[in-house]
Amino acid sequence: MDKDRIKGAAQKIKGGIKEAVGKMTGNRKLEADGKIDKAAGSVRQVVGEAKDVVRDVVKDNAK
């Protein structure tokens, strides 16, 4: 598992917390920051998944 997948998942969780706290407190900036963090985390996870796929393909072709 690639580090980007782990960091992406953590960033999505952090974003969800920020978004929820922003909603509860009426802080629109915090809520928006949370949404941005969640989106960035999703992108980072996809990058990590792509790296894993490439690594597996290279590994299989090396055999």
mmCIF file of the N, C-alpha and C atoms, coordinates in Angstrom:
data_MODEL
# 
_entry.id   MODEL 
# 
loop_
_atom_site.group_PDB 
_atom_site.id 
_atom_site.type_symbol 
_atom_site.label_atom_id 
_atom_site.label_alt_id 
_atom_site.label_comp_id 
_atom_site.label_asym_id 
_atom_site.label_entity_id 
_atom_site.label_seq_id 
_atom_site.pdbx_PDB_ins_code 
_atom_site.Cartn_x 
_atom_site.Cartn_y 
_atom_site.Cartn_z 
_atom_site.occupancy 
_atom_site.B_iso_or_equiv 
_atom_site.pdbx_formal_charge 
_atom_site.auth_seq_id 
_atom_site.auth_comp_id 
_atom_site.auth_asym_id 
_atom_site.auth_atom_id 
_atom_site.pdbx_PDB_model_num 
ATOM 1   N N  . MET A 1 1  ? 0.850   -1.171  0.000   1.00 0.00 ? 1  MET A N  1 
ATOM 2   C CA . MET A 1 1  ? 0.000   0.000   0.000   1.00 0.00 ? 1  MET A CA 1 
ATOM 3   C C  . MET A 1 1  ? 0.899   1.239   0.000   1.00 0.00 ? 1  MET A C  1 
ATOM 4   N N  . ASP A 1 2  ? 0.554   2.152   -0.863  1.00 0.00 ? 2  ASP A N  1 
ATOM 5   C CA . ASP A 1 2  ? 1.346   3.363   -1.027  1.00 0.00 ? 2  ASP A CA 1 
ATOM 6   C C  . ASP A 1 2  ? 1.054   4.367   0.090   1.00 0.00 ? 2  ASP A C  1 
ATOM 7   N N  . LYS A 1 3  ? 2.065   5.137   0.446   1.00 0.00 ? 3  LYS A N  1 
ATOM 8   C CA . LYS A 1 3  ? 1.928   6.150   1.498   1.00 0.00 ? 3  LYS A CA 1 
ATOM 9   C C  . LYS A 1 3  ? 0.859   7.181   1.152   1.00 0.00 ? 3  LYS A C  1 
ATOM 10  N N  . ASP A 1 4  ? 0.712   7.491   -0.141  1.00 0.00 ? 4  ASP A N  1 
ATOM 11  C CA . ASP A 1 4  ? -0.291  8.473   -0.550  1.00 0.00 ? 4  ASP A CA 1 
ATOM 12  C C  . ASP A 1 4  ? -1.705  8.006   -0.238  1.00 0.00 ? 4  ASP A C  1 
ATOM 13  N N  . ARG A 1 5  ? -1.939  6.717   -0.325  1.00 0.00 ? 5  ARG A N  1 
ATOM 14  C CA . ARG A 1 5  ? -3.277  6.200   0.002   1.00 0.00 ? 5  ARG A CA 1 
ATOM 15  C C  . ARG A 1 5  ? -3.580  6.421   1.480   1.00 0.00 ? 5  ARG A C  1 
ATOM 16  N N  . ILE A 1 6  ? -2.609  6.176   2.325   1.00 0.00 ? 6  ILE A N  1 
ATOM 17  C CA . ILE A 1 6  ? -2.793  6.346   3.768   1.00 0.00 ? 6  ILE A CA 1 
ATOM 18  C C  . ILE A 1 6  ? -2.962  7.826   4.112   1.00 0.00 ? 6  ILE A C  1 
ATOM 19  N N  . LYS A 1 7  ? -2.081  8.659   3.552   1.00 0.00 ? 7  LYS A N  1 
ATOM 20  C CA . LYS A 1 7  ? -2.172  10.099  3.822   1.00 0.00 ? 7  LYS A CA 1 
ATOM 21  C C  . LYS A 1 7  ? -3.473  10.675  3.276   1.00 0.00 ? 7  LYS A C  1 
ATOM 22  N N  . GLY A 1 8  ? -3.921  10.182  2.141   1.00 0.00 ? 8  GLY A N  1 
ATOM 23  C CA . GLY A 1 8  ? -5.178  10.648  1.567   1.00 0.00 ? 8  GLY A CA 1 
ATOM 24  C C  . GLY A 1 8  ? -6.365  10.310  2.446   1.00 0.00 ? 8  GLY A C  1 
ATOM 25  N N  . ALA A 1 9  ? -6.374  9.096   2.976   1.00 0.00 ? 9  ALA A N  1 
ATOM 26  C CA . ALA A 1 9  ? -7.466  8.689   3.864   1.00 0.00 ? 9  ALA A CA 1 
ATOM 27  C C  . ALA A 1 9  ? -7.481  9.545   5.129   1.00 0.00 ? 9  ALA A C  1 
ATOM 28  N N  . ALA A 1 10 ? -6.295  9.809   5.664   1.00 0.00 ? 10 ALA A N  1 
ATOM 29  C CA . ALA A 1 10 ? -6.210  10.649  6.862   1.00 0.00 ? 10 ALA A CA 1 
ATOM 30  C C  . ALA A 1 10 ? -6.682  12.070  6.568   1.00 0.00 ? 10 ALA A C  1 
ATOM 31  N N  . GLN A 1 11 ? -6.327  12.575  5.404   1.00 0.00 ? 11 GLN A N  1 
ATOM 32  C CA . GLN A 1 11 ? -6.727  13.931  5.033   1.00 0.00 ? 11 GLN A CA 1 
ATOM 33  C C  . GLN A 1 11 ? -8.240  14.009  4.842   1.00 0.00 ? 11 GLN A C  1 
ATOM 34  N N  . LYS A 1 12 ? -8.839  12.954  4.291   1.00 0.00 ? 12 LYS A N  1 
ATOM 35  C CA . LYS A 1 12 ? -10.291 12.931  4.136   1.00 0.00 ? 12 LYS A CA 1 
ATOM 36  C C  . LYS A 1 12 ? -10.991 12.940  5.500   1.00 0.00 ? 12 LYS A C  1 
ATOM 37  N N  . ILE A 1 13 ? -10.461 12.187  6.442   1.00 0.00 ? 13 ILE A N  1 
ATOM 38  C CA . ILE A 1 13 ? -11.040 12.154  7.787   1.00 0.00 ? 13 ILE A CA 1 
ATOM 39  C C  . ILE A 1 13 ? -10.936 13.534  8.435   1.00 0.00 ? 13 ILE A C  1 
ATOM 40  N N  . LYS A 1 14 ? -9.750  14.129  8.339   1.00 0.00 ? 14 LYS A N  1 
ATOM 41  C CA . LYS A 1 14 ? -9.535  15.458  8.906   1.00 0.00 ? 14 LYS A CA 1 
ATOM 42  C C  . LYS A 1 14 ? -10.495 16.470  8.269   1.00 0.00 ? 14 LYS A C  1 
ATOM 43  N N  . GLY A 1 15 ? -10.671 16.364  6.966   1.00 0.00 ? 15 GLY A N  1 
ATOM 44  C CA . GLY A 1 15 ? -11.583 17.261  6.271   1.00 0.00 ? 15 GLY A CA 1 
ATOM 45  C C  . GLY A 1 15 ? -13.024 17.079  6.726   1.00 0.00 ? 15 GLY A C  1 
ATOM 46  N N  . GLY A 1 16 ? -13.415 15.838  6.940   1.00 0.00 ? 16 GLY A N  1 
ATOM 47  C CA . GLY A 1 16 ? -14.772 15.569  7.415   1.00 0.00 ? 16 GLY A CA 1 
ATOM 48  C C  . GLY A 1 16 ? -15.018 16.155  8.789   1.00 0.00 ? 16 GLY A C  1 
ATOM 49  N N  . ILE A 1 17 ? -14.012 16.071  9.640   1.00 0.00 ? 17 ILE A N  1 
ATOM 50  C CA . ILE A 1 17 ? -14.143 16.643  10.985  1.00 0.00 ? 17 ILE A CA 1 
ATOM 51  C C  . ILE A 1 17 ? -14.247 18.159  10.901  1.00 0.00 ? 17 ILE A C  1 
ATOM 52  N N  . LYS A 1 18 ? -13.370 18.766  10.099  1.00 0.00 ? 18 LYS A N  1 
ATOM 53  C CA . LYS A 1 18 ? -13.400 20.225  9.951   1.00 0.00 ? 18 LYS A CA 1 
ATOM 54  C C  . LYS A 1 18 ? -14.745 20.681  9.381   1.00 0.00 ? 18 LYS A C  1 
ATOM 55  N N  . GLU A 1 19 ? -15.239 19.961  8.406   1.00 0.00 ? 19 GLU A N  1 
ATOM 56  C CA . GLU A 1 19 ? -16.516 20.312  7.794   1.00 0.00 ? 19 GLU A CA 1 
ATOM 57  C C  . GLU A 1 19 ? -17.654 20.223  8.816   1.00 0.00 ? 19 GLU A C  1 
ATOM 58  N N  . ALA A 1 20 ? -17.661 19.141  9.600   1.00 0.00 ? 20 ALA A N  1 
ATOM 59  C CA . ALA A 1 20 ? -18.716 18.958  10.602  1.00 0.00 ? 20 ALA A CA 1 
ATOM 60  C C  . ALA A 1 20 ? -18.658 20.043  11.675  1.00 0.00 ? 20 ALA A C  1 
ATOM 61  N N  . VAL A 1 21 ? -17.453 20.351  12.145  1.00 0.00 ? 21 VAL A N  1 
ATOM 62  C CA . VAL A 1 21 ? -17.306 21.397  13.160  1.00 0.00 ? 21 VAL A CA 1 
ATOM 63  C C  . VAL A 1 21 ? -17.731 22.749  12.581  1.00 0.00 ? 21 VAL A C  1 
ATOM 64  N N  . GLY A 1 22 ? -17.364 22.998  11.337  1.00 0.00 ? 22 GLY A N  1 
ATOM 65  C CA . GLY A 1 22 ? -17.771 24.238  10.684  1.00 0.00 ? 22 GLY A CA 1 
ATOM 66  C C  . GLY A 1 22 ? -19.282 24.364  10.585  1.00 0.00 ? 22 GLY A C  1 
ATOM 67  N N  . LYS A 1 23 ? -19.956 23.264  10.258  1.00 0.00 ? 23 LYS A N  1 
ATOM 68  C CA . LYS A 1 23 ? -21.419 23.269  10.183  1.00 0.00 ? 23 LYS A CA 1 
ATOM 69  C C  . LYS A 1 23 ? -22.037 23.520  11.550  1.00 0.00 ? 23 LYS A C  1 
ATOM 70  N N  . MET A 1 24 ? -21.499 22.841  12.569  1.00 0.00 ? 24 MET A N  1 
ATOM 71  C CA . MET A 1 24 ? -22.070 22.972  13.911  1.00 0.00 ? 24 MET A CA 1 
ATOM 72  C C  . MET A 1 24 ? -21.896 24.379  14.472  1.00 0.00 ? 24 MET A C  1 
ATOM 73  N N  . THR A 1 25 ? -20.774 25.000  14.166  1.00 0.00 ? 25 THR A N  1 
ATOM 74  C CA . THR A 1 25 ? -20.484 26.323  14.721  1.00 0.00 ? 25 THR A CA 1 
ATOM 75  C C  . THR A 1 25 ? -20.917 27.460  13.808  1.00 0.00 ? 25 THR A C  1 
ATOM 76  N N  . GLY A 1 26 ? -21.351 27.117  12.593  1.00 0.00 ? 26 GLY A N  1 
ATOM 77  C CA . GLY A 1 26 ? -21.746 28.150  11.651  1.00 0.00 ? 26 GLY A CA 1 
ATOM 78  C C  . GLY A 1 26 ? -20.552 28.840  10.996  1.00 0.00 ? 26 GLY A C  1 
ATOM 79  N N  . ASN A 1 27 ? -19.383 28.231  11.109  1.00 0.00 ? 27 ASN A N  1 
ATOM 80  C CA . ASN A 1 27 ? -18.163 28.790  10.539  1.00 0.00 ? 27 ASN A CA 1 
ATOM 81  C C  . ASN A 1 27 ? -18.028 28.286  9.097   1.00 0.00 ? 27 ASN A C  1 
ATOM 82  N N  . ARG A 1 28 ? -18.429 29.116  8.151   1.00 0.00 ? 28 ARG A N  1 
ATOM 83  C CA . ARG A 1 28 ? -18.435 28.698  6.748   1.00 0.00 ? 28 ARG A CA 1 
ATOM 84  C C  . ARG A 1 28 ? -17.030 28.482  6.202   1.00 0.00 ? 28 ARG A C  1 
ATOM 85  N N  . LYS A 1 29 ? -16.059 29.246  6.677   1.00 0.00 ? 29 LYS A N  1 
ATOM 86  C CA . LYS A 1 29 ? -14.684 29.078  6.211   1.00 0.00 ? 29 LYS A CA 1 
ATOM 87  C C  . LYS A 1 29 ? -14.149 27.719  6.625   1.00 0.00 ? 29 LYS A C  1 
ATOM 88  N N  . LEU A 1 30 ? -14.370 27.345  7.878   1.00 0.00 ? 30 LEU A N  1 
ATOM 89  C CA . LEU A 1 30 ? -13.910 26.042  8.353   1.00 0.00 ? 30 LEU A CA 1 
ATOM 90  C C  . LEU A 1 30 ? -14.614 24.920  7.599   1.00 0.00 ? 30 LEU A C  1 
ATOM 91  N N  . GLU A 1 31 ? -15.895 25.103  7.347   1.00 0.00 ? 31 GLU A N  1 
ATOM 92  C CA . GLU A 1 31 ? -16.652 24.109  6.594   1.00 0.00 ? 31 GLU A CA 1 
ATOM 93  C C  . GLU A 1 31 ? -16.088 23.964  5.173   1.00 0.00 ? 31 GLU A C  1 
ATOM 94  N N  . ALA A 1 32 ? -15.793 25.076  4.539   1.00 0.00 ? 32 ALA A N  1 
ATOM 95  C CA . ALA A 1 32 ? -15.231 25.048  3.187   1.00 0.00 ? 32 ALA A CA 1 
ATOM 96  C C  . ALA A 1 32 ? -13.832 24.426  3.191   1.00 0.00 ? 32 ALA A C  1 
ATOM 97  N N  . ASP A 1 33 ? -13.035 24.776  4.193   1.00 0.00 ? 33 ASP A N  1 
ATOM 98  C CA . ASP A 1 33 ? -11.696 24.177  4.309   1.00 0.00 ? 33 ASP A CA 1 
ATOM 99  C C  . ASP A 1 33 ? -11.797 22.661  4.446   1.00 0.00 ? 33 ASP A C  1 
ATOM 100 N N  . GLY A 1 34 ? -12.788 22.212  5.195   1.00 0.00 ? 34 GLY A N  1 
ATOM 101 C CA . GLY A 1 34 ? -12.995 20.771  5.363   1.00 0.00 ? 34 GLY A CA 1 
ATOM 102 C C  . GLY A 1 34 ? -13.345 20.097  4.049   1.00 0.00 ? 34 GLY A C  1 
ATOM 103 N N  . LYS A 1 35 ? -14.194 20.743  3.262   1.00 0.00 ? 35 LYS A N  1 
ATOM 104 C CA . LYS A 1 35 ? -14.560 20.178  1.962   1.00 0.00 ? 35 LYS A CA 1 
ATOM 105 C C  . LYS A 1 35 ? -13.345 20.106  1.041   1.00 0.00 ? 35 LYS A C  1 
ATOM 106 N N  . ILE A 1 36 ? -12.513 21.134  1.093   1.00 0.00 ? 36 ILE A N  1 
ATOM 107 C CA . ILE A 1 36 ? -11.294 21.144  0.274   1.00 0.00 ? 36 ILE A CA 1 
ATOM 108 C C  . ILE A 1 36 ? -10.353 20.026  0.708   1.00 0.00 ? 36 ILE A C  1 
ATOM 109 N N  . ASP A 1 37 ? -10.199 19.852  2.013   1.00 0.00 ? 37 ASP A N  1 
ATOM 110 C CA . ASP A 1 37 ? -9.331  18.778  2.527   1.00 0.00 ? 37 ASP A CA 1 
ATOM 111 C C  . ASP A 1 37 ? -9.850  17.409  2.095   1.00 0.00 ? 37 ASP A C  1 
ATOM 112 N N  . LYS A 1 38 ? -11.173 17.225  2.144   1.00 0.00 ? 38 LYS A N  1 
ATOM 113 C CA . LYS A 1 38 ? -11.744 15.949  1.730   1.00 0.00 ? 38 LYS A CA 1 
ATOM 114 C C  . LYS A 1 38 ? -11.473 15.681  0.254   1.00 0.00 ? 38 LYS A C  1 
ATOM 115 N N  . ALA A 1 39 ? -11.632 16.699  -0.573  1.00 0.00 ? 39 ALA A N  1 
ATOM 116 C CA . ALA A 1 39 ? -11.392 16.536  -2.009  1.00 0.00 ? 39 ALA A CA 1 
ATOM 117 C C  . ALA A 1 39 ? -9.913  16.239  -2.279  1.00 0.00 ? 39 ALA A C  1 
ATOM 118 N N  . ALA A 1 40 ? -9.043  16.966  -1.610  1.00 0.00 ? 40 ALA A N  1 
ATOM 119 C CA . ALA A 1 40 ? -7.603  16.743  -1.783  1.00 0.00 ? 40 ALA A CA 1 
ATOM 120 C C  . ALA A 1 40 ? -7.217  15.342  -1.313  1.00 0.00 ? 40 ALA A C  1 
ATOM 121 N N  . GLY A 1 41 ? -7.831  14.893  -0.239  1.00 0.00 ? 41 GLY A N  1 
ATOM 122 C CA . GLY A 1 41 ? -7.569  13.541  0.259   1.00 0.00 ? 41 GLY A CA 1 
ATOM 123 C C  . GLY A 1 41 ? -8.007  12.484  -0.742  1.00 0.00 ? 41 GLY A C  1 
ATOM 124 N N  . SER A 1 42 ? -9.134  12.717  -1.387  1.00 0.00 ? 42 SER A N  1 
ATOM 125 C CA . SER A 1 42 ? -9.614  11.776  -2.401  1.00 0.00 ? 42 SER A CA 1 
ATOM 126 C C  . SER A 1 42 ? -8.636  11.698  -3.569  1.00 0.00 ? 42 SER A C  1 
ATOM 127 N N  . VAL A 1 43 ? -8.152  12.857  -3.999  1.00 0.00 ? 43 VAL A N  1 
ATOM 128 C CA . VAL A 1 43 ? -7.188  12.883  -5.102  1.00 0.00 ? 43 VAL A CA 1 
ATOM 129 C C  . VAL A 1 43 ? -5.915  12.146  -4.702  1.00 0.00 ? 43 VAL A C  1 
ATOM 130 N N  . ARG A 1 44 ? -5.470  12.397  -3.489  1.00 0.00 ? 44 ARG A N  1 
ATOM 131 C CA . ARG A 1 44 ? -4.236  11.756  -3.022  1.00 0.00 ? 44 ARG A CA 1 
ATOM 132 C C  . ARG A 1 44 ? -4.401  10.239  -2.959  1.00 0.00 ? 44 ARG A C  1 
ATOM 133 N N  . GLN A 1 45 ? -5.582  9.781   -2.554  1.00 0.00 ? 45 GLN A N  1 
ATOM 134 C CA . GLN A 1 45 ? -5.832  8.348   -2.511  1.00 0.00 ? 45 GLN A CA 1 
ATOM 135 C C  . GLN A 1 45 ? -5.789  7.745   -3.914  1.00 0.00 ? 45 GLN A C  1 
ATOM 136 N N  . VAL A 1 46 ? -6.366  8.430   -4.879  1.00 0.00 ? 46 VAL A N  1 
ATOM 137 C CA . VAL A 1 46 ? -6.362  7.933   -6.254  1.00 0.00 ? 46 VAL A CA 1 
ATOM 138 C C  . VAL A 1 46 ? -4.928  7.856   -6.782  1.00 0.00 ? 46 VAL A C  1 
ATOM 139 N N  . VAL A 1 47 ? -4.122  8.857   -6.469  1.00 0.00 ? 47 VAL A N  1 
ATOM 140 C CA . VAL A 1 47 ? -2.715  8.838   -6.881  1.00 0.00 ? 47 VAL A CA 1 
ATOM 141 C C  . VAL A 1 47 ? -2.013  7.619   -6.268  1.00 0.00 ? 47 VAL A C  1 
ATOM 142 N N  . GLY A 1 48 ? -2.271  7.374   -5.000  1.00 0.00 ? 48 GLY A N  1 
ATOM 143 C CA . GLY A 1 48 ? -1.671  6.218   -4.337  1.00 0.00 ? 48 GLY A CA 1 
ATOM 144 C C  . GLY A 1 48 ? -2.110  4.910   -4.955  1.00 0.00 ? 48 GLY A C  1 
ATOM 145 N N  . GLU A 1 49 ? -3.396  4.821   -5.308  1.00 0.00 ? 49 GLU A N  1 
ATOM 146 C CA . GLU A 1 49 ? -3.898  3.607   -5.951  1.00 0.00 ? 49 GLU A CA 1 
ATOM 147 C C  . GLU A 1 49 ? -3.237  3.409   -7.312  1.00 0.00 ? 49 GLU A C  1 
ATOM 148 N N  . ALA A 1 50 ? -3.067  4.495   -8.060  1.00 0.00 ? 50 ALA A N  1 
ATOM 149 C CA . ALA A 1 50 ? -2.416  4.409   -9.367  1.00 0.00 ? 50 ALA A CA 1 
ATOM 150 C C  . ALA A 1 50 ? -0.972  3.939   -9.213  1.00 0.00 ? 50 ALA A C  1 
ATOM 151 N N  . LYS A 1 51 ? -0.288  4.454   -8.214  1.00 0.00 ? 51 LYS A N  1 
ATOM 152 C CA . LYS A 1 51 ? 1.090   4.016   -7.963  1.00 0.00 ? 51 LYS A CA 1 
ATOM 153 C C  . LYS A 1 51 ? 1.136   2.528   -7.648  1.00 0.00 ? 51 LYS A C  1 
ATOM 154 N N  . ASP A 1 52 ? 0.168   2.054   -6.874  1.00 0.00 ? 52 ASP A N  1 
ATOM 155 C CA . ASP A 1 52 ? 0.114   0.630   -6.541  1.00 0.00 ? 52 ASP A CA 1 
ATOM 156 C C  . ASP A 1 52 ? -0.097  -0.214  -7.792  1.00 0.00 ? 52 ASP A C  1 
ATOM 157 N N  . VAL A 1 53 ? -0.979  0.241   -8.677  1.00 0.00 ? 53 VAL A N  1 
ATOM 158 C CA . VAL A 1 53 ? -1.250  -0.505  -9.906  1.00 0.00 ? 53 VAL A CA 1 
ATOM 159 C C  . VAL A 1 53 ? -0.003  -0.562  -10.776 1.00 0.00 ? 53 VAL A C  1 
ATOM 160 N N  . VAL A 1 54 ? 0.654   0.574   -10.941 1.00 0.00 ? 54 VAL A N  1 
ATOM 161 C CA . VAL A 1 54 ? 1.871   0.616   -11.752 1.00 0.00 ? 54 VAL A CA 1 
ATOM 162 C C  . VAL A 1 54 ? 2.943   -0.288  -11.146 1.00 0.00 ? 54 VAL A C  1 
ATOM 163 N N  . ARG A 1 55 ? 3.089   -0.226  -9.844  1.00 0.00 ? 55 ARG A N  1 
ATOM 164 C CA . ARG A 1 55 ? 4.084   -1.058  -9.162  1.00 0.00 ? 55 ARG A CA 1 
ATOM 165 C C  . ARG A 1 55 ? 3.786   -2.545  -9.387  1.00 0.00 ? 55 ARG A C  1 
ATOM 166 N N  . ASP A 1 56 ? 2.517   -2.922  -9.312  1.00 0.00 ? 56 ASP A N  1 
ATOM 167 C CA . ASP A 1 56 ? 2.143   -4.318  -9.518  1.00 0.00 ? 56 ASP A CA 1 
ATOM 168 C C  . ASP A 1 56 ? 2.395   -4.764  -10.958 1.00 0.00 ? 56 ASP A C  1 
ATOM 169 N N  . VAL A 1 57 ? 2.082   -3.890  -11.916 1.00 0.00 ? 57 VAL A N  1 
ATOM 170 C CA . VAL A 1 57 ? 2.296   -4.230  -13.322 1.00 0.00 ? 57 VAL A CA 1 
ATOM 171 C C  . VAL A 1 57 ? 3.781   -4.410  -13.597 1.00 0.00 ? 57 VAL A C  1 
ATOM 172 N N  . VAL A 1 58 ? 4.588   -3.493  -13.104 1.00 0.00 ? 58 VAL A N  1 
ATOM 173 C CA . VAL A 1 58 ? 6.030   -3.599  -13.300 1.00 0.00 ? 58 VAL A CA 1 
ATOM 174 C C  . VAL A 1 58 ? 6.563   -4.864  -12.650 1.00 0.00 ? 58 VAL A C  1 
ATOM 175 N N  . LYS A 1 59 ? 6.077   -5.156  -11.467 1.00 0.00 ? 59 LYS A N  1 
ATOM 176 C CA . LYS A 1 59 ? 6.525   -6.348  -10.745 1.00 0.00 ? 59 LYS A CA 1 
ATOM 177 C C  . LYS A 1 59 ? 6.138   -7.622  -11.515 1.00 0.00 ? 59 LYS A C  1 
ATOM 178 N N  . ASP A 1 60 ? 4.925   -7.652  -12.042 1.00 0.00 ? 60 ASP A N  1 
ATOM 179 C CA . ASP A 1 60 ? 4.468   -8.836  -12.789 1.00 0.00 ? 60 ASP A CA 1 
ATOM 180 C C  . ASP A 1 60 ? 5.234   -8.997  -14.096 1.00 0.00 ? 60 ASP A C  1 
ATOM 181 N N  . ASN A 1 61 ? 5.571   -7.898  -14.742 1.00 0.00 ? 61 ASN A N  1 
ATOM 182 C CA . ASN A 1 61 ? 6.304   -7.971  -16.010 1.00 0.00 ? 61 ASN A CA 1 
ATOM 183 C C  . ASN A 1 61 ? 7.779   -8.315  -15.807 1.00 0.00 ? 61 ASN A C  1 
ATOM 184 N N  . ALA A 1 62 ? 8.283   -8.103  -14.616 1.00 0.00 ? 62 ALA A N  1 
ATOM 185 C CA . ALA A 1 62 ? 9.683   -8.399  -14.340 1.00 0.00 ? 62 ALA A CA 1 
ATOM 186 C C  . ALA A 1 62 ? 9.906   -9.897  -14.154 1.00 0.00 ? 62 ALA A C  1 
ATOM 187 N N  . LYS A 1 63 ? 8.830   -10.631 -13.955 1.00 0.00 ? 63 LYS A N  1 
ATOM 188 C CA . LYS A 1 63 ? 8.947   -12.082 -13.701 1.00 0.00 ? 63 LYS A CA 1 
ATOM 189 C C  . LYS A 1 63 ? 9.173   -12.859 -14.955 1.00 0.00 ? 63 LYS A C  1 
# 
